[in-house]
């Protein structure tokens, strides 16, 4: 059964690991990778990625991408959303910190932030304007 607008937005706002997909060009399947993201209901979704990464180049070329998140417990539930890239901006230390604390326990988050800031190089924040939604809660059937 499809989720209501509020339920799908709330589910997407939870800290799930997403699968990001973007066109990889003619004759290829899409590039699909796991990624951390941030989303506030009613707003834009954003991800951080390396400024020189293949993912960033493909998203820039395509002008759009999709994100899918899922859970298996207590029921199988998923939300997929795609849309246009609204902007690409330099990533900030604050965004690295926000994502690390969203996904990791506090002690590990601080270690990851230090690692990211010293070892991972320049990042960009890519913002997606959600346009198309697909969702289901199979436990509601």
C-alpha positions as CSV (number, residue, x, y, z in Angstrom):
1,X,0.0,0.0,0.0
2,X,1.4,3.4,-0.9
3,X,2.3,5.8,1.9
4,X,0.5,9.0,2.4
5,X,2.4,12.3,1.6
6,X,3.1,12.9,5.3
7,X,4.2,9.3,5.9
8,X,6.6,9.1,3.0
9,X,8.2,12.5,3.8
10,X,8.6,11.5,7.4
11,X,10.1,8.2,6.4
12,X,12.6,9.9,4.0
13,X,13.5,12.3,6.9
14,X,14.7,9.3,9.0
15,X,18.4,8.4,8.8
16,X,18.3,5.6,6.4
17,X,21.3,4.7,4.1
18,X,20.1,5.7,0.7
19,X,20.8,4.1,-2.7
20,X,21.5,7.0,-5.1
21,X,21.1,6.3,-8.8
22,X,22.1,8.5,-11.8
23,X,22.3,7.9,-15.5
24,X,25.8,6.6,-16.4
25,X,25.3,7.3,-20.1
26,X,24.2,5.4,-23.3
27,X,24.6,1.7,-23.2
28,X,25.2,1.6,-19.4
29,X,23.0,0.9,-16.4
30,X,22.8,3.7,-13.9
31,X,25.5,4.3,-11.4
32,X,24.0,3.2,-8.1
33,X,25.8,3.8,-4.8
34,X,25.0,3.9,-1.1
35,X,25.1,7.4,0.4
36,X,24.2,9.5,3.4
37,X,21.7,12.3,2.9
38,X,19.7,14.9,4.7
39,X,16.0,15.8,4.1
40,X,13.5,17.9,5.9
41,X,9.8,17.2,5.0
42,X,8.6,19.7,2.4
43,X,12.1,20.8,1.5
44,X,15.0,19.7,-0.6
45,X,17.2,16.6,-0.1
46,X,21.0,17.0,-0.2
47,X,24.0,14.8,-0.4
48,X,27.7,15.4,0.0
49,X,30.2,13.9,-2.5
50,X,33.7,14.5,-3.7
51,X,34.1,17.6,-5.9
52,X,35.9,15.5,-8.5
53,X,33.9,12.3,-8.1
54,X,32.3,10.3,-11.0
55,X,29.0,10.6,-9.1
56,X,29.2,14.4,-9.1
57,X,30.1,14.5,-12.8
58,X,27.3,12.2,-13.8
59,X,24.7,14.1,-11.7
60,X,25.9,17.4,-13.2
61,X,25.6,16.0,-16.7
62,X,22.2,14.4,-16.1
63,X,20.7,17.3,-14.2
64,X,18.7,14.8,-12.0
65,X,19.1,11.7,-9.9
66,X,17.1,9.4,-7.6
67,X,17.3,8.3,-4.0
68,X,15.7,5.1,-2.6
69,X,15.5,4.2,1.1
70,X,14.1,1.1,2.7
71,X,13.6,-0.9,5.9
72,X,12.8,-4.5,6.5
73,X,11.6,-4.3,10.1
74,X,9.0,-4.1,11.5
75,X,7.5,-4.2,8.0
76,X,9.0,-3.9,4.5
77,X,8.7,-0.2,3.6
78,X,10.4,2.0,1.0
79,X,10.4,5.4,-0.5
80,X,12.0,6.4,-3.8
81,X,12.2,10.0,-5.0
82,X,13.7,11.6,-8.1
83,X,13.9,15.1,-9.3
84,X,16.0,17.9,-10.8
85,X,19.2,19.1,-9.3
86,X,18.4,22.6,-7.9
87,X,22.0,23.6,-7.1
88,X,25.5,22.3,-6.5
89,X,27.5,24.3,-3.9
90,X,30.8,23.8,-2.1
91,X,30.3,21.5,0.9
92,X,30.9,22.9,4.4
93,X,32.4,21.6,7.6
94,X,29.0,22.0,9.2
95,X,27.4,19.7,6.6
96,X,30.1,17.1,7.2
97,X,29.3,17.4,10.9
98,X,25.6,17.3,10.5
99,X,25.7,14.1,8.4
100,X,28.2,12.4,10.7
101,X,26.0,13.0,13.7
102,X,22.9,11.9,11.8
103,X,24.4,8.5,11.0
104,X,27.0,7.7,13.7
105,X,27.2,7.5,17.5
106,X,28.6,10.8,18.9
107,X,32.1,9.4,19.7
108,X,32.5,7.9,16.2
109,X,30.9,11.0,14.5
110,X,33.6,13.3,15.8
111,X,36.4,10.9,14.6
112,X,34.7,10.7,11.2
113,X,34.4,14.4,10.9
114,X,38.1,14.9,11.6
115,X,38.9,12.1,9.1
116,X,36.6,13.7,6.4
117,X,38.1,17.2,6.9
118,X,41.7,16.1,6.7
119,X,41.6,13.1,4.3
120,X,38.7,13.2,2.0
121,X,39.4,16.4,0.1
122,X,37.0,18.9,-1.2
123,X,33.3,18.1,-1.2
124,X,30.2,19.5,-2.9
125,X,26.6,19.6,-1.6
126,X,24.1,18.5,-4.3
127,X,20.5,19.5,-3.7
128,X,17.6,17.6,-5.2
129,X,14.1,19.1,-5.6
130,X,11.7,16.0,-5.1
131,X,9.4,15.7,-8.0
132,X,8.3,12.1,-8.3
133,X,7.6,9.8,-5.4
134,X,7.1,6.0,-5.2
135,X,6.4,4.4,-1.8
136,X,4.9,1.4,-0.1
137,X,4.4,-0.3,3.2
138,X,4.0,-4.0,2.5
139,X,2.9,-4.6,6.1
140,X,-0.2,-2.5,5.5
141,X,-1.5,-5.0,2.9
